[in-house]
Amino acid sequence: MVNLSQKFVTFRMKALLLGLVLALLGSAAPQLAAASNRQIHKLGVYGTVLGEPVSSFVGINVGYNLGDIARVHGGYGSLATGLVNGSSYGGGVKFFLPGWGFSPYIGAQYSFFSVDSVLCISLPGGISSGTGVLSAGAGIDWQTGFGLYLTVGANMALASSSTSAIPFFGLGWFF
């Protein structure tokens, strides 16, 4: 049975994602005179805590900017708690506001999660071992002019009964 607070969290996450989509679609045309930081520094490597790929405590990712509006990324993550050891790998895409170095984003990714343990566990978001997870994400992405990359956001598994959004933080460098 879903209680009222879970429905409110689901509504808030969907409203946030809808707002970011509308902001992206309704944004002004990109500045054509100067290249943005994402156009100058296309390829990057970054680490995340609790985020990418989904269902990892720490992850290492490679991202490639497709111009100023999108980035494709893929990576590997580890889940090690002492009782449970596992890993995840996956990839996805993020969409940004054109012309903004410090930009809100929306995205989607697919990850595969596996556990090397006899324990049967389920993570927040309804994620369990041996499953593929399609998730949606939203957050803030900042890529500086000299390549430093910072991101904060939250991912939520789409095909689960849970309404948990898992927050994350990332730091890296784009070349």
C-alpha positions, 0 to 999 in steps of 0.5 A: 500500500502506498502512503500519501508521503510516497505519492507526494515524493513521486509527484515532486520528482515528476514535477521537477523532471517536467519543469527541467524538460520544459526549461530545456525545450523553451530555452533561448537559442544557443550563442552561436558566436562563441563555443561553450565549455562543453564544445571545447572540452568534449571528452572527460573522466569523472568519479561519482559517489552514489550515482553513476552507474546507478546502484553503485557507491562509487563509480568511474565514468567516461563522458563525451559531449555531443555539442552543447546540448547533450552528453553520452556517458558510460562507466563502472561502479562498485558496491562494497559494504563488508557483507555485500560486494557487487558491481554495476556498469551502464551508460546513458545520456544527459541533456543541458540548456545550450550555452550554459556552463552551469546548467540544469540537466535531465537524463536517462541511463541503463545500468546492470547490477550484480552482487557477489554474495549469498545474501539476497538484497534489494537497494533503494529504488527497488533495485535487486541483484542480476537486474537491469535498471532504467533510471531517470535523473535530474540535477546540476552540471558544471563544466568550467572553461579549463575542464573541471567538472562538478555535478550533483543530482538524483537518479530514480529507477523507473520500473519499480514500485519504489519512489526513492530518488538516490542523490549523488555527487561527481567530480572530474576533468574534461579535455 
